Amino acid sequence: MSNLIFVNSQKGKKLLSYDGYLHSLHRSTENKCIWRCVEFIKYKCKGRCHTTNDEESGEIIKIPTHSHPPNADKVNVKEAIDKLKNEAKTSCEPTRNVVSKIVSDVSKITTSKLPPIDMLSQTVRRTRNKYNDYPTNPINITDLILPDQYKVTKTGVPFLLHDINKEGKRSLIFTTENNLDFLSESDVWMADGTFKSVPPLFS
């Protein structure tokens, strides 16, 4: 049986997605977790789904019986937006790229049910502001302090190789040793300076 699929509620609680229905955790024991249909009040649904645990690696051990039809479109939209938020937390891609990636991965029917693109973009920005503790812009170059998380790549490889500060002028060199190896093996180097987008502190 395939792994479990979860999405987050608006309050950040884990919901189990199965067969066009959403279920919230009702109770758990040492041997299983019991999930209750989220429509148990609206439809008085007594559908219960039993799983081995509350992890994606878990399995369903008892299939629920619901008193109302599934709403696959609603669930698919919920899953897509949840993926959008997860991508926003971990990706450094521009907002439009994050939105495009998620939209391209869902069916045309689900796409038609999604919120407008500008609202999806707002969701990406809000998620990043909430979960990514970006440092504030410093007033001067000496106040610029880089958190450790920005000094390494996603895999933990050192990325800030040099931080040069001489006579009030500062230069930051970002690369990896592996990239330097590639450069050392190249006969021709090509460089480009995007001076219009340089932060004022470094202009």
Secondary structure as a PSIPRED ss2 file (coil, helix, strand):
# PSIPRED VFORMAT (PSIPRED V4.0)

   1 M C   1.000  0.000  0.000
   2 S C   1.000  0.000  0.000
   3 N C   1.000  0.000  0.000
   4 L C   1.000  0.000  0.000
   5 I E   0.000  0.000  1.000
   6 F E   0.000  0.000  1.000
   7 V E   0.000  0.000  1.000
   8 N E   0.000  0.000  1.000
   9 S C   1.000  0.000  0.000
  10 Q C   1.000  0.000  0.000
  11 K C   1.000  0.000  0.000
  12 G C   1.000  0.000  0.000
  13 K C   1.000  0.000  0.000
  14 K E   0.000  0.000  1.000
  15 L E   0.000  0.000  1.000
  16 L E   0.000  0.000  1.000
  17 S E   0.000  0.000  1.000
  18 Y E   0.000  0.000  1.000
  19 D C   1.000  0.000  0.000
  20 G C   1.000  0.000  0.000
  21 Y E   0.000  0.000  1.000
  22 L E   0.000  0.000  1.000
  23 H E   0.000  0.000  1.000
  24 S E   0.000  0.000  1.000
  25 L E   0.000  0.000  1.000
  26 H E   0.000  0.000  1.000
  27 R E   0.000  0.000  1.000
  28 S E   0.000  0.000  1.000
  29 T C   1.000  0.000  0.000
  30 E C   1.000  0.000  0.000
  31 N C   1.000  0.000  0.000
  32 K C   1.000  0.000  0.000
  33 C E   0.000  0.000  1.000
  34 I E   0.000  0.000  1.000
  35 W E   0.000  0.000  1.000
  36 R E   0.000  0.000  1.000
  37 C E   0.000  0.000  1.000
  38 V C   1.000  0.000  0.000
  39 E C   1.000  0.000  0.000
  40 F C   1.000  0.000  0.000
  41 I C   1.000  0.000  0.000
  42 K C   1.000  0.000  0.000
  43 Y C   1.000  0.000  0.000
  44 K C   1.000  0.000  0.000
  45 C C   1.000  0.000  0.000
  46 K C   1.000  0.000  0.000
  47 G C   1.000  0.000  0.000
  48 R E   0.000  0.000  1.000
  49 C E   0.000  0.000  1.000
  50 H E   0.000  0.000  1.000
  51 T E   0.000  0.000  1.000
  52 T C   1.000  0.000  0.000
  53 N C   1.000  0.000  0.000
  54 D C   1.000  0.000  0.000
  55 E C   1.000  0.000  0.000
  56 E C   1.000  0.000  0.000
  57 S C   1.000  0.000  0.000
  58 G C   1.000  0.000  0.000
  59 E C   1.000  0.000  0.000
  60 I E   0.000  0.000  1.000
  61 I E   0.000  0.000  1.000
  62 K E   0.000  0.000  1.000
  63 I C   1.000  0.000  0.000
  64 P C   1.000  0.000  0.000
  65 T C   1.000  0.000  0.000
  66 H C   1.000  0.000  0.000
  67 S C   1.000  0.000  0.000
  68 H C   1.000  0.000  0.000
  69 P C   1.000  0.000  0.000
  70 P C   1.000  0.000  0.000
  71 N C   1.000  0.000  0.000
  72 A H   0.000  1.000  0.000
  73 D H   0.000  1.000  0.000
  74 K H   0.000  1.000  0.000
  75 V H   0.000  1.000  0.000
  76 N H   0.000  1.000  0.000
  77 V H   0.000  1.000  0.000
  78 K H   0.000  1.000  0.000
  79 E H   0.000  1.000  0.000
  80 A H   0.000  1.000  0.000
  81 I H   0.000  1.000  0.000
  82 D H   0.000  1.000  0.000
  83 K H   0.000  1.000  0.000
  84 L H   0.000  1.000  0.000
  85 K H   0.000  1.000  0.000
  86 N H   0.000  1.000  0.000
  87 E H   0.000  1.000  0.000
  88 A H   0.000  1.000  0.000
  89 K H   0.000  1.000  0.000
  90 T H   0.000  1.000  0.000
  91 S C   1.000  0.000  0.000
  92 C C   1.000  0.000  0.000
  93 E C   1.000  0.000  0.000
  94 P C   1.000  0.000  0.000
  95 T H   0.000  1.000  0.000
  96 R H   0.000  1.000  0.000
  97 N H   0.000  1.000  0.000
  98 V H   0.000  1.000  0.000
  99 V H   0.000  1.000  0.000
 100 S H   0.000  1.000  0.000
 101 K H   0.000  1.000  0.000
 102 I H   0.000  1.000  0.000
 103 V H   0.000  1.000  0.000
 104 S H   0.000  1.000  0.000
 105 D C   1.000  0.000  0.000
 106 V C   1.000  0.000  0.000
 107 S C   1.000  0.000  0.000
 108 K H   0.000  1.000  0.000
 109 I H   0.000  1.000  0.000
 110 T H   0.000  1.000  0.000
 111 T H   0.000  1.000  0.000
 112 S H   0.000  1.000  0.000
 113 K H   0.000  1.000  0.000
 114 L C   1.000  0.000  0.000
 115 P C   1.000  0.000  0.000
 116 P C   1.000  0.000  0.000
 117 I H   0.000  1.000  0.000
 118 D H   0.000  1.000  0.000
 119 M H   0.000  1.000  0.000
 120 L H   0.000  1.000  0.000
 121 S H   0.000  1.000  0.000
 122 Q H   0.000  1.000  0.000
 123 T H   0.000  1.000  0.000
 124 V H   0.000  1.000  0.000
 125 R H   0.000  1.000  0.000
 126 R H   0.000  1.000  0.000
 127 T H   0.000  1.000  0.000
 128 R H   0.000  1.000  0.000
 129 N H   0.000  1.000  0.000
 130 K H   0.000  1.000  0.000
 131 Y H   0.000  1.000  0.000
 132 N C   1.000  0.000  0.000
 133 D C   1.000  0.000  0.000
 134 Y C   1.000  0.000  0.000
 135 P C   1.000  0.000  0.000
 136 T C   1.000  0.000  0.000
 137 N C   1.000  0.000  0.000
 138 P C   1.000  0.000  0.000
 139 I C   1.000  0.000  0.000
 140 N C   1.000  0.000  0.000
 141 I H   0.000  1.000  0.000
 142 T H   0.000  1.000  0.000
 143 D H   0.000  1.000  0.000
 144 L C   1.000  0.000  0.000
 145 I C   1.000  0.000  0.000
 146 L C   1.000  0.000  0.000
 147 P C   1.000  0.000  0.000
 148 D H   0.000  1.000  0.000
 149 Q H   0.000  1.000  0.000
 150 Y H   0.000  1.000  0.000
 151 K C   1.000  0.000  0.000
 152 V E   0.000  0.000  1.000
 153 T C   1.000  0.000  0.000
 154 K C   1.000  0.000  0.000
 155 T C   1.000  0.000  0.000
 156 G C   1.000  0.000  0.000
 157 V C   1.000  0.000  0.000
 158 P E   0.000  0.000  1.000
 159 F C   1.000  0.000  0.000
 160 L E   0.000  0.000  1.000
 161 L E   0.000  0.000  1.000
 162 H E   0.000  0.000  1.000
 163 D E   0.000  0.000  1.000
 164 I E   0.000  0.000  1.000
 165 N E   0.000  0.000  1.000
 166 K E   0.000  0.000  1.000
 167 E C   1.000  0.000  0.000
 168 G C   1.000  0.000  0.000
 169 K E   0.000  0.000  1.000
 170 R E   0.000  0.000  1.000
 171 S E   0.000  0.000  1.000
 172 L E   0.000  0.000  1.000
 173 I E   0.000  0.000  1.000
 174 F E   0.000  0.000  1.000
 175 T C   1.000  0.000  0.000
 176 T C   1.000  0.000  0.000
 177 E H   0.000  1.000  0.000
 178 N H   0.000  1.000  0.000
 179 N H   0.000  1.000  0.000
 180 L H   0.000  1.000  0.000
 181 D H   0.000  1.000  0.000
 182 F H   0.000  1.000  0.000
 183 L H   0.000  1.000  0.000
 184 S H   0.000  1.000  0.000
 185 E C   1.000  0.000  0.000
 186 S C   1.000  0.000  0.000
 187 D C   1.000  0.000  0.000
 188 V C   1.000  0.000  0.000
 189 W C   1.000  0.000  0.000
 190 M C   1.000  0.000  0.000
 191 A C   1.000  0.000  0.000
 192 D C   1.000  0.000  0.000
 193 G C   1.000  0.000  0.000
 194 T C   1.000  0.000  0.000
 195 F H   0.000  1.000  0.000
 196 K H   0.000  1.000  0.000
 197 S H   0.000  1.000  0.000
 198 V C   1.000  0.000  0.000
 199 P C   1.000  0.000  0.000
 200 P H   0.000  1.000  0.000
 201 L H   0.000  1.000  0.000
 202 F H   0.000  1.000  0.000
 203 S C   1.000  0.000  0.000
